[in-house]
Amino acid sequence: MKKLALLQFDIAFGSPEKNFEKVKQLVSEAVSSEPDIIVLPELWSTGYDLSRLDEIGDTDARKSIIFLGNLAKKHNVNIVGGSVAKQQHNEVTNTMLVFNREGQLVHEYSKAHLFRLMNEEKYLVSGNTKSHFTLENLPCAGFICYDIRFPEWLRLHAIEGAQVLFVPAEWPEQRTDHWRALLISRAIENQCYVIACNRVGSDPDNAFGGHSLIIDPWGKVISEAGTDETILVGSIDEDEITAIRSRIPIFEDRRPDMYN
Ligand SMILES: O=C(O)CCC(=O)C(=O)O
């Protein structure tokens, strides 16, 4: 069994200092439930203030890496650090950072599918690498928000062994029905745990729907937040994955010979 704590909060628009302070405080609160893994939302330090990324983006993600790494080490907890605006060679990526209990950066993944409805393609470049990592001996993969509309991208990771899928997001409230349906579908079809951390509150262009979720590989919702700031807790059980995969062995029954 592994315990999770998802930090669903209202991100201060374009104010990294305020958001760093908020995350520090939320992490200290979250550790009281003794989680193994803490999860943050997408672009938690800047929000969607994309036109000011030159000013507020994080060069080489250096500040975020030091900050989250220190928190992970101090509290002896793994952190799936949502994503941050990482500036590198005059380009900015929407990049997930993952830390182990020793505070080491064990994984980076840059959002592969940029979301045009929120102008991402104008300010960001997409990532080109896969997103496998291991935490607490669990084979994991990470995706960012809009990525969940591309089932083939998550499936590829499941076929390659991922069993726990993390999804930090800033998902607008008017499509909360899509958010829930897509996440539950990704869990059922891949027989994986899905751990999805959204933000709440609003920025000048959007209101965000919360409803962070922990979903088991059968598609059952284990924990779900509402639309307020909260620390969502829940546990996942590795044995459940094996049990469900032996009951309905979809990975053995696939017909890749017919899919091309
Ligand atoms: O796909 C959607 O409806 C929302 C996606 C999104 O908000 C994002 O990728 O930031």
The ligand as a Tripos MOL2 file, in Angstrom:
@<TRIPOS>MOLECULE
LIG
   10     9     1     0     0
SMALL
NO_CHARGES

@<TRIPOS>ATOM
      1 O1         -8.3010   19.2860  -22.8110 O.co2     1 LIG1
      2 C1         -8.8890   20.1160  -22.0980 C.2       1 LIG1
      3 O2        -10.0960   20.2870  -22.1600 O.co2     1 LIG1
      4 C2         -8.1210   20.9340  -21.1120 C.3       1 LIG1
      5 C3         -6.6360   20.8730  -21.3300 C.3       1 LIG1
      6 C4         -5.9050   21.9200  -20.6100 C.2       1 LIG1
      7 O3         -6.4780   22.7390  -19.9450 O.2       1 LIG1
      8 C5         -4.4430   21.9370  -20.6300 C.2       1 LIG1
      9 O4         -3.8150   21.0730  -21.2590 O.co2     1 LIG1
     10 O5         -3.8630   22.8200  -19.9840 O.co2     1 LIG1
@<TRIPOS>BOND
     1     1     2 2
     2     2     3 1
     3     2     4 1
     4     4     5 1
     5     5     6 1
     6     6     7 2
     7     6     8 1
     8     8     9 2
     9     8    10 1
@<TRIPOS>SUBSTRUCTURE
     1 LIG1         1 GROUP 0 **** ****
